[in-house]
């Protein structure tokens, strides 16, 4: 049985790379995609997401509009990275499909409740958030019973060592740190396994500009051309001979979990620091010793943190899939 998955996205060049992989790989059953403001405002995110799924031939997948803004902060975007439209300034006509009428949180609830109605664990859904965690925080606090339909959460966000939005914080967590903190706390309370696929591994799986141009060359506005255009855009924007598949690595980690080295570690989100707000505090100390002097204690959330990745393995997995090698 294919692994049931739902992606939560802010599409986004690298979200688009991940969507193509999830939509096309035969070992995944993409049940739905939910959208949140992040890399771009939520309405362009919805339009981009529908366009990607159409290119992949997956008009059957429901797409829902979610939170427009973070729980507390004013929204920011990353169009300086992803282009004015949020997806590489793609000069394609956008999809004519309408999104699902349900709010993203309602679609998530419905998909997860349906999964929970089955007695066997194989029907439970792997939730893959690749965006600020606003929708997921709202889901788990509004409909905590939906957790019964979740097998695990594998999210792209955070880092043990580095930041990108600031020197301390990764963009998805920085955009809505309260939501990230809520999700970690809720997962600890609801006993949901969590994997953090963060910046420590995010940039490593890469595709060359030459390969991207080969993918895009035949044209056809299909998945392969789109994949090539996404990589080519990043190479040109950053003046690099190659580019990361980014969020797609989190989908790879669901498909081939042995491709990452992970450690189960306590993790908190910094909410108050002047220079460190949005940082994921990954505690790598040995808690078997005496750390009673620490007034904070151990973080309630202990999650799998990805620390190393087999970059070539994941890049090849992505390329084989988006180029049609898997079909």
DRENPA-586645 format. One record per residue (C-alpha): residue number from 0; residue in three letters; x, y, z. Coordinates in pm, 1 decimal. Example, Ala and Ser with C-alpha at 12.3 -4.5 7.8 and 13.67 -1.06 7.14 Angstrom:
2
+-----+------+----------+----------+----------+
:  nr : rest :        X :        Y :        Z :
+-----+------+----------+----------+----------+
:   0 :  ala :   1230.0 :   -450.0 :    780.0 :
:   1 :  ser :   1367.0 :   -106.0 :    714.0 :
+-----+------+----------+----------+----------+
//
This chain:
327
+-----+------+----------+----------+----------+
:  nr : rest :        X :        Y :        Z :
+-----+------+----------+----------+----------+
:   0 :  unk :      0.0 :      0.0 :      0.0 :
:   1 :  unk :    129.5 :    345.6 :    -89.9 :
:   2 :  unk :    199.0 :    579.3 :    203.0 :
:   3 :  unk :    -90.2 :    824.4 :    249.7 :
:   4 :  unk :     48.4 :   1179.9 :    267.8 :
:   5 :  unk :    -80.3 :   1534.6 :    291.9 :
:   6 :  unk :    145.0 :   1831.2 :    214.1 :
:   7 :  unk :    102.0 :   2174.2 :    373.9 :
:   8 :  unk :    279.1 :   2430.1 :    155.4 :
:   9 :  unk :    355.9 :   2794.1 :     79.5 :
:  10 :  unk :    451.3 :   2726.9 :   -285.7 :
:  11 :  unk :    743.0 :   2848.4 :   -336.9 :
:  12 :  unk :   1008.6 :   2715.4 :   -574.6 :
:  13 :  unk :   1121.9 :   2441.9 :   -338.1 :
:  14 :  unk :    764.7 :   2357.4 :   -233.2 :
:  15 :  unk :    692.2 :   2308.4 :   -603.7 :
:  16 :  unk :    985.4 :   2064.7 :   -624.6 :
:  17 :  unk :    836.6 :   1874.0 :   -331.0 :
:  18 :  unk :    485.0 :   1875.8 :   -476.7 :
:  19 :  unk :    610.0 :   1722.1 :   -801.3 :
:  20 :  unk :    779.9 :   1440.2 :   -610.9 :
:  21 :  unk :    477.9 :   1369.6 :   -388.9 :
:  22 :  unk :    235.4 :   1385.4 :   -681.5 :
:  23 :  unk :    434.9 :   1156.2 :   -909.4 :
:  24 :  unk :    604.2 :    893.0 :   -693.7 :
:  25 :  unk :    407.2 :    565.8 :   -698.1 :
:  26 :  unk :    495.4 :    483.5 :   -336.9 :
:  27 :  unk :    303.5 :    789.7 :   -212.8 :
:  28 :  unk :    -72.6 :    842.2 :   -205.1 :
:  29 :  unk :   -114.8 :   1221.2 :   -208.9 :
:  30 :  unk :   -452.2 :   1274.8 :    -40.2 :
:  31 :  unk :   -462.2 :   1656.0 :    -28.0 :
:  32 :  unk :   -256.4 :   1974.5 :    -26.5 :
:  33 :  unk :   -321.4 :   2267.6 :    205.8 :
:  34 :  unk :   -187.6 :   2618.7 :    159.9 :
:  35 :  unk :    -65.3 :   2891.7 :    394.7 :
:  36 :  unk :     88.2 :   3234.5 :    348.8 :
:  37 :  unk :    466.6 :   3228.8 :    366.1 :
:  38 :  unk :    697.2 :   3249.3 :     65.5 :
:  39 :  unk :    414.6 :   3447.0 :    -95.8 :
:  40 :  unk :     67.2 :   3556.9 :     10.5 :
:  41 :  unk :   -182.0 :   3273.8 :     41.2 :
:  42 :  unk :   -375.6 :   3342.3 :   -281.2 :
:  43 :  unk :    -67.3 :   3320.5 :   -507.6 :
:  44 :  unk :     34.6 :   3012.9 :   -307.8 :
:  45 :  unk :   -298.8 :   2847.8 :   -394.0 :
:  46 :  unk :   -263.0 :   2942.4 :   -761.7 :
:  47 :  unk :     94.4 :   2812.0 :   -774.9 :
:  48 :  unk :     -3.3 :   2486.0 :   -605.4 :
:  49 :  unk :   -286.9 :   2417.2 :   -849.9 :
:  50 :  unk :    -53.2 :   2489.3 :  -1142.3 :
:  51 :  unk :    208.5 :   2243.5 :  -1014.9 :
:  52 :  unk :    -47.3 :   1967.1 :   -965.3 :
:  53 :  unk :   -191.1 :   2028.3 :  -1313.6 :
:  54 :  unk :    159.2 :   1997.0 :  -1462.3 :
:  55 :  unk :    193.6 :   1665.8 :  -1276.3 :
:  56 :  unk :   -140.9 :   1543.8 :  -1410.8 :
:  57 :  unk :   -291.0 :   1537.8 :  -1061.1 :
:  58 :  unk :   -606.7 :   1746.6 :  -1090.7 :
:  59 :  unk :   -767.6 :   1485.5 :   -863.0 :
:  60 :  unk :   -584.8 :   1615.9 :   -555.3 :
:  61 :  unk :   -791.0 :   1865.3 :   -350.7 :
:  62 :  unk :   -618.6 :   2193.5 :   -264.8 :
:  63 :  unk :   -745.2 :   2419.2 :     13.7 :
:  64 :  unk :   -671.2 :   2778.5 :    114.1 :
:  65 :  unk :   -556.5 :   2821.9 :    472.6 :
:  66 :  unk :   -418.9 :   3087.0 :    704.5 :
:  67 :  unk :   -336.0 :   3422.3 :    547.7 :
:  68 :  unk :   -100.6 :   3533.6 :    824.0 :
:  69 :  unk :     88.1 :   3413.1 :   1130.8 :
:  70 :  unk :    -86.4 :   3377.7 :   1466.0 :
:  71 :  unk :     65.2 :   3698.6 :   1606.9 :
:  72 :  unk :    314.1 :   3858.5 :   1369.9 :
:  73 :  unk :    249.8 :   4063.1 :   1059.4 :
:  74 :  unk :    315.0 :   3848.0 :    749.7 :
:  75 :  unk :    643.5 :   3863.2 :    562.4 :
:  76 :  unk :    734.4 :   3691.1 :    236.7 :
:  77 :  unk :   1038.1 :   3556.0 :     54.4 :
:  78 :  unk :    979.2 :   3682.8 :   -297.2 :
:  79 :  unk :   1340.3 :   3800.0 :   -305.3 :
:  80 :  unk :   1422.6 :   3427.1 :   -316.5 :
:  81 :  unk :   1124.4 :   3279.5 :   -502.3 :
:  82 :  unk :   1035.8 :   3554.0 :   -753.2 :
:  83 :  unk :    750.3 :   3802.8 :   -768.4 :
:  84 :  unk :    486.8 :   3531.1 :   -819.1 :
:  85 :  unk :    645.9 :   3313.1 :   -550.5 :
:  86 :  unk :    734.2 :   3039.0 :   -798.9 :
:  87 :  unk :   1023.0 :   3146.0 :  -1015.6 :
:  88 :  unk :    825.8 :   3407.4 :  -1213.0 :
:  89 :  unk :    688.8 :   3122.9 :  -1422.0 :
:  90 :  unk :    539.0 :   3254.7 :  -1745.5 :
:  91 :  unk :    269.7 :   2985.7 :  -1763.8 :
:  92 :  unk :   -102.4 :   3040.5 :  -1755.9 :
:  93 :  unk :   -223.3 :   2950.0 :  -1408.9 :
:  94 :  unk :   -461.4 :   2662.4 :  -1347.7 :
:  95 :  unk :   -830.1 :   2723.2 :  -1412.0 :
:  96 :  unk :   -922.6 :   2485.8 :  -1129.9 :
:  97 :  unk :  -1087.3 :   2625.7 :   -820.7 :
:  98 :  unk :   -960.3 :   2526.6 :   -477.3 :
:  99 :  unk :  -1164.0 :   2308.3 :   -245.7 :
: 100 :  unk :  -1435.3 :   2516.1 :    -73.2 :
: 101 :  unk :  -1323.5 :   2402.5 :    271.2 :
: 102 :  unk :  -1071.2 :   2593.6 :    477.2 :
: 103 :  unk :   -737.1 :   2411.7 :    491.4 :
: 104 :  unk :   -790.2 :   2319.0 :    856.5 :
: 105 :  unk :  -1128.0 :   2165.4 :    772.9 :
: 106 :  unk :   -983.6 :   1967.9 :    481.8 :
: 107 :  unk :   -703.5 :   1840.8 :    705.6 :
: 108 :  unk :   -955.8 :   1740.4 :    971.4 :
: 109 :  unk :  -1173.1 :   1556.1 :    721.3 :
: 110 :  unk :   -884.4 :   1365.7 :    562.3 :
: 111 :  unk :   -741.5 :   1268.8 :    901.9 :
: 112 :  unk :  -1079.3 :   1168.7 :   1047.8 :
: 113 :  unk :  -1135.5 :    943.8 :    748.1 :
: 114 :  unk :   -792.9 :    786.1 :    799.6 :
: 115 :  unk :   -862.0 :    732.5 :   1168.9 :
: 116 :  unk :  -1186.4 :    551.5 :   1087.5 :
: 117 :  unk :   -984.1 :    258.8 :    950.2 :
: 118 :  unk :   -872.0 :      4.1 :   1206.3 :
: 119 :  unk :   -526.6 :    -57.3 :   1054.9 :
: 120 :  unk :   -226.5 :    172.2 :   1088.6 :
: 121 :  unk :   -153.2 :    160.2 :    714.2 :
: 122 :  unk :   -431.2 :    413.5 :    646.5 :
: 123 :  unk :   -293.1 :    674.7 :    884.8 :
: 124 :  unk :   -151.5 :    982.5 :    712.7 :
: 125 :  unk :    202.3 :   1117.4 :    713.0 :
: 126 :  unk :    167.0 :   1494.3 :    734.6 :
: 127 :  unk :    445.6 :   1685.3 :    557.7 :
: 128 :  unk :    439.8 :   2058.5 :    638.6 :
: 129 :  unk :    681.5 :   2253.4 :    419.7 :
: 130 :  unk :    575.4 :   2600.8 :    527.9 :
: 131 :  unk :    507.9 :   2809.7 :    836.9 :
: 132 :  unk :    316.6 :   2583.2 :   1075.6 :
: 133 :  unk :     10.7 :   2806.2 :   1119.7 :
: 134 :  unk :   -240.5 :   2565.2 :    964.5 :
: 135 :  unk :   -103.0 :   2271.1 :   1163.6 :
: 136 :  unk :   -113.6 :   2462.8 :   1492.9 :
: 137 :  unk :   -475.6 :   2560.0 :   1428.1 :
: 138 :  unk :   -563.4 :   2201.8 :   1337.2 :
: 139 :  unk :   -410.2 :   2037.1 :   1643.5 :
: 140 :  unk :   -557.6 :   2287.4 :   1888.4 :
: 141 :  unk :   -901.8 :   2310.3 :   1722.8 :
: 142 :  unk :   -946.1 :   1942.1 :   1634.9 :
: 143 :  unk :   -704.3 :   1744.0 :   1855.0 :
: 144 :  unk :   -895.4 :   1423.0 :   1778.6 :
: 145 :  unk :   -760.7 :   1448.6 :   1421.2 :
: 146 :  unk :   -426.9 :   1331.7 :   1564.2 :
: 147 :  unk :   -567.7 :    978.6 :   1561.4 :
: 148 :  unk :   -535.7 :    985.6 :   1182.5 :
: 149 :  unk :   -168.8 :   1100.2 :   1180.6 :
: 150 :  unk :    109.6 :    843.3 :   1151.6 :
: 151 :  unk :    384.4 :   1103.1 :   1184.8 :
: 152 :  unk :    472.2 :   1462.5 :   1100.9 :
: 153 :  unk :    781.8 :   1528.6 :    889.7 :
: 154 :  unk :    827.0 :   1904.6 :    864.1 :
: 155 :  unk :   1074.3 :   2122.1 :    681.3 :
: 156 :  unk :   1183.9 :   2389.6 :    921.2 :
: 157 :  unk :   1425.0 :   2487.1 :   1191.9 :
: 158 :  unk :   1789.1 :   2391.0 :   1231.8 :
: 159 :  unk :   2029.1 :   2264.4 :   1492.3 :
: 160 :  unk :   2311.9 :   2495.3 :   1384.9 :
: 161 :  unk :   2227.0 :   2769.9 :   1133.9 :
: 162 :  unk :   1962.2 :   3020.4 :   1026.4 :
: 163 :  unk :   1860.2 :   3185.3 :    701.4 :
: 164 :  unk :   1583.6 :   3435.9 :    780.8 :
: 165 :  unk :   1812.9 :   3560.8 :   1057.3 :
: 166 :  unk :   2146.4 :   3443.2 :   1193.5 :
: 167 :  unk :   1948.0 :   3228.8 :   1438.5 :
: 168 :  unk :   1620.5 :   3134.6 :   1273.3 :
: 169 :  unk :   1506.4 :   2936.9 :    970.8 :
: 170 :  unk :   1233.5 :   3107.7 :    762.5 :
: 171 :  unk :    938.4 :   2872.6 :    819.6 :
: 172 :  unk :    976.5 :   2883.6 :   1197.8 :
: 173 :  unk :   1073.4 :   3253.3 :   1199.2 :
: 174 :  unk :    758.8 :   3341.0 :   1002.1 :
: 175 :  unk :    532.7 :   3202.6 :   1277.3 :
: 176 :  unk :    732.2 :   3092.2 :   1581.9 :
: 177 :  unk :    422.8 :   3071.5 :   1802.6 :
: 178 :  unk :    270.1 :   2820.9 :   1560.5 :
: 179 :  unk :    586.7 :   2610.2 :   1562.6 :
: 180 :  unk :    591.1 :   2612.2 :   1942.7 :
: 181 :  unk :    223.4 :   2512.3 :   1954.7 :
: 182 :  unk :    282.3 :   2224.3 :   1712.5 :
: 183 :  unk :    575.4 :   2084.5 :   1912.1 :
: 184 :  unk :    379.3 :   2106.8 :   2236.2 :
: 185 :  unk :     67.6 :   1953.8 :   2081.1 :
: 186 :  unk :    263.7 :   1666.1 :   1928.0 :
: 187 :  unk :    420.8 :   1590.7 :   2267.6 :
: 188 :  unk :     76.0 :   1591.7 :   2430.7 :
: 189 :  unk :    -91.7 :   1388.4 :   2155.2 :
: 190 :  unk :    196.2 :   1141.8 :   2111.8 :
: 191 :  unk :    257.3 :   1225.6 :   1745.1 :
: 192 :  unk :    606.7 :   1127.5 :   1618.9 :
: 193 :  unk :    787.7 :   1424.9 :   1462.4 :
: 194 :  unk :   1088.4 :   1457.7 :   1232.8 :
: 195 :  unk :   1253.3 :   1795.6 :   1171.1 :
: 196 :  unk :   1411.9 :   1819.2 :    826.5 :
: 197 :  unk :   1591.5 :   2149.7 :    875.7 :
: 198 :  unk :   1863.2 :   2366.8 :    730.3 :
: 199 :  unk :   2133.5 :   2126.5 :    849.4 :
: 200 :  unk :   2040.0 :   1902.4 :    555.4 :
: 201 :  unk :   1816.2 :   2125.3 :    340.9 :
: 202 :  unk :   2077.9 :   2263.9 :    102.1 :
: 203 :  unk :   2275.1 :   1944.1 :     39.8 :
: 204 :  unk :   2071.6 :   1754.3 :   -228.3 :
: 205 :  unk :   2142.2 :   1953.5 :   -545.5 :
: 206 :  unk :   2078.0 :   1939.5 :   -919.2 :
: 207 :  unk :   2303.9 :   2097.3 :  -1180.6 :
: 208 :  unk :   2201.0 :   2372.0 :  -1420.4 :
: 209 :  unk :   2299.3 :   2145.8 :  -1708.9 :
: 210 :  unk :   2062.5 :   1873.7 :  -1587.4 :
: 211 :  unk :   1786.3 :   2129.1 :  -1532.7 :
: 212 :  unk :   1814.2 :   2253.5 :  -1890.5 :
: 213 :  unk :   1799.7 :   1895.8 :  -2017.4 :
: 214 :  unk :   1478.0 :   1839.4 :  -1819.9 :
: 215 :  unk :   1316.7 :   2155.4 :  -1950.0 :
: 216 :  unk :   1432.4 :   2129.8 :  -2312.3 :
: 217 :  unk :   1147.9 :   1915.7 :  -2456.9 :
: 218 :  unk :    887.0 :   2166.0 :  -2333.8 :
: 219 :  unk :    525.5 :   2063.1 :  -2301.3 :
: 220 :  unk :    440.9 :   2240.8 :  -1975.0 :
: 221 :  unk :    466.2 :   1906.2 :  -1798.1 :
: 222 :  unk :    629.2 :   1797.3 :  -1472.9 :
: 223 :  unk :    976.3 :   1753.6 :  -1623.6 :
: 224 :  unk :    980.1 :   2098.1 :  -1782.6 :
: 225 :  unk :    853.4 :   2257.9 :  -1463.6 :
: 226 :  unk :   1117.7 :   2076.5 :  -1257.5 :
: 227 :  unk :   1390.2 :   2199.4 :  -1489.8 :
: 228 :  unk :   1257.5 :   2554.2 :  -1487.7 :
: 229 :  unk :   1249.4 :   2562.1 :  -1107.5 :
: 230 :  unk :   1613.4 :   2453.8 :  -1075.6 :
: 231 :  unk :   1722.8 :   2684.8 :  -1357.0 :
: 232 :  unk :   1554.4 :   2982.7 :  -1189.4 :
: 233 :  unk :   1744.0 :   2921.7 :   -866.7 :
: 234 :  unk :   2075.3 :   2882.2 :  -1047.1 :
: 235 :  unk :   2025.0 :   3209.1 :  -1233.0 :
: 236 :  unk :   1903.1 :   3400.9 :   -928.7 :
: 237 :  unk :   2200.3 :   3298.6 :   -716.2 :
: 238 :  unk :   2462.4 :   3273.2 :   -991.3 :
: 239 :  unk :   2527.3 :   2908.2 :   -908.9 :
: 240 :  unk :   2603.7 :   2603.6 :  -1126.9 :
: 241 :  unk :   2354.8 :   2397.6 :   -926.4 :
: 242 :  unk :   2059.3 :   2440.7 :   -690.9 :
: 243 :  unk :   1893.6 :   2261.6 :   -404.1 :
: 244 :  unk :   1574.9 :   2056.7 :   -431.3 :
: 245 :  unk :   1499.5 :   2206.6 :    -90.6 :
: 246 :  unk :   1165.8 :   2102.7 :     58.4 :
: 247 :  unk :   1159.4 :   1797.7 :   -166.9 :
: 248 :  unk :   1420.3 :   1648.7 :     65.1 :
: 249 :  unk :   1155.6 :   1616.3 :    336.7 :
: 250 :  unk :    943.1 :   1410.2 :     98.2 :
: 251 :  unk :   1251.5 :   1201.4 :     17.4 :
: 252 :  unk :   1293.2 :   1140.5 :    390.3 :
: 253 :  unk :    944.0 :    987.1 :    396.9 :
: 254 :  unk :   1016.6 :    771.1 :     92.8 :
: 255 :  unk :   1368.0 :    666.4 :    195.4 :
: 256 :  unk :   1418.8 :    739.6 :    566.8 :
: 257 :  unk :   1757.2 :    563.6 :    565.7 :
: 258 :  unk :   1892.3 :    851.7 :    355.5 :
: 259 :  unk :   1919.7 :   1078.6 :    659.4 :
: 260 :  unk :   2101.6 :   1041.5 :    989.5 :
: 261 :  unk :   1880.2 :   1161.1 :   1269.0 :
: 262 :  unk :   1896.9 :   1188.0 :   1644.3 :
: 263 :  unk :   1605.2 :   1209.9 :   1887.2 :
: 264 :  unk :   1662.3 :   1533.9 :   2074.3 :
: 265 :  unk :   1466.3 :   1779.2 :   2289.1 :
: 266 :  unk :   1362.8 :   2087.1 :   2087.3 :
: 267 :  unk :   1210.1 :   2420.5 :   2187.5 :
: 268 :  unk :   1129.0 :   2733.6 :   1987.7 :
: 269 :  unk :   1266.9 :   3065.0 :   2111.4 :
: 270 :  unk :    980.7 :   3315.5 :   2128.3 :
: 271 :  unk :   1130.3 :   3613.3 :   2308.7 :
: 272 :  unk :   1494.8 :   3665.9 :   2212.8 :
: 273 :  unk :   1590.2 :   3998.1 :   2053.3 :
: 274 :  unk :   1836.6 :   3828.8 :   1816.6 :
: 275 :  unk :   1714.9 :   3470.1 :   1839.3 :
: 276 :  unk :   1335.1 :   3481.2 :   1805.5 :
: 277 :  unk :   1225.2 :   3183.9 :   1594.1 :
: 278 :  unk :   1536.6 :   2977.6 :   1662.5 :
: 279 :  unk :   1485.4 :   2607.0 :   1722.0 :
: 280 :  unk :   1679.9 :   2529.2 :   2038.4 :
: 281 :  unk :   1808.4 :   2174.5 :   1980.6 :
: 282 :  unk :   1942.2 :   2034.1 :   2306.0 :
: 283 :  unk :   2232.3 :   1799.2 :   2231.5 :
: 284 :  unk :   2346.5 :   1756.3 :   2591.3 :
: 285 :  unk :   2364.5 :   1418.0 :   2759.8 :
: 286 :  unk :   2056.1 :   1414.4 :   2981.2 :
: 287 :  unk :   2165.0 :   1090.8 :   3147.3 :
: 288 :  unk :   2393.7 :   1305.4 :   3363.0 :
: 289 :  unk :   2295.7 :   1554.6 :   3631.1 :
: 290 :  unk :   2148.1 :   1862.8 :   3461.9 :
: 291 :  unk :   1924.6 :   1962.2 :   3752.0 :
: 292 :  unk :   2101.6 :   2298.8 :   3759.6 :
: 293 :  unk :   1921.0 :   2395.1 :   3436.8 :
: 294 :  unk :   1613.6 :   2592.8 :   3552.4 :
: 295 :  unk :   1429.3 :   2523.0 :   3227.5 :
: 296 :  unk :   1444.3 :   2145.2 :   3247.6 :
: 297 :  unk :   1424.1 :   1921.3 :   2945.0 :
: 298 :  unk :   1197.8 :   2033.2 :   2660.5 :
: 299 :  unk :    864.1 :   1846.2 :   2653.8 :
: 300 :  unk :    903.6 :   1775.0 :   2281.8 :
: 301 :  unk :   1165.6 :   1514.8 :   2191.9 :
: 302 :  unk :   1178.1 :   1474.8 :   1814.7 :
: 303 :  unk :   1394.6 :   1324.2 :   1540.4 :
: 304 :  unk :   1633.0 :   1590.3 :   1411.2 :
: 305 :  unk :   1795.5 :   1529.3 :   1070.8 :
: 306 :  unk :   2167.2 :   1606.8 :   1096.0 :
: 307 :  unk :   2321.1 :   1449.9 :    784.1 :
: 308 :  unk :   2181.1 :   1347.2 :    446.3 :
: 309 :  unk :   2290.8 :   1127.0 :    157.6 :
: 310 :  unk :   2261.3 :   1417.8 :    -82.3 :
: 311 :  unk :   2322.0 :   1227.5 :   -405.3 :
: 312 :  unk :   2069.2 :    959.0 :   -310.4 :
: 313 :  unk :   1793.3 :   1216.7 :   -261.5 :
: 314 :  unk :   1885.1 :   1421.0 :   -568.7 :
: 315 :  unk :   1871.2 :   1104.8 :   -780.8 :
: 316 :  unk :   1539.6 :   1000.1 :   -626.5 :
: 317 :  unk :   1390.6 :   1337.9 :   -715.2 :
: 318 :  unk :   1533.3 :   1344.0 :  -1066.9 :
: 319 :  unk :   1421.1 :    989.8 :  -1148.5 :
: 320 :  unk :   1068.8 :   1073.8 :  -1036.9 :
: 321 :  unk :   1014.7 :   1414.0 :  -1198.2 :
: 322 :  unk :   1172.9 :   1302.1 :  -1525.8 :
: 323 :  unk :    935.3 :   1008.5 :  -1555.3 :
: 324 :  unk :   1191.5 :    745.4 :  -1463.1 :
: 325 :  unk :    959.9 :    601.6 :  -1198.9 :
: 326 :  unk :    656.6 :    562.0 :  -1421.5 :
+-----+------+----------+----------+----------+
//
